[in-house]
């Protein structure tokens, strides 16, 4: 029995709904942990006498960590399983974000932001892949696209929490909120999110894969002695140089450049917009309101897309 064919021909059911909801929550948490820096920037600059240049460096550490984390965890996931990498990356950036709340100087805070970026970069790599692997063929684009749009909901949540906690309690509390996924979300993911079908077969866990397939395709009679097959012929055989052959070089460079510009604009706006508004005379919460509206617009647009 071909596992991919069974999944592709399935109807969207409760199994997929649960998987998409958990994917949403993971990406929302990721977006929150990345976006909270912009809301606390003005307070950090005042408390630690941070210059605009140093603030820019701090703001760039998490995205740099994300790039390295995506490359590293993407490779590791093929060896140890996507579910394990998802749990590790989620715990990594959540724990380190909490530690960032205990920072007493710029260096400690910067190190925490970089290390948390490693986990933030690894999370979407495995999350989107798992969504794609288990979504029916007719729903793959919708599932992956809708889960990806949850990132801006995380930014929206970060804006709200900053408005609620920063002036009332202090900027530290905004980072301590990252402990919630450690306590609640991680056990749920461990219990309900499946690993990659190929990982189950590699580790000789066919019984678990059969149980998952029965949830995906309750209309099929899958016996305990049913032989399962995954099309893995091309796994690990797509080097980066393949992006630059057969007239793909120009398209590859253009896509990379476009993605870089989009990320540059996104992180620049989310990091600096509240501070710029505060410099223009707005109160802290008013400055944060501009960021809230920005994330609301992005979230609405991405969901419509």
Beta strands, then each sheet from edge to edge (+ up, - down):
end
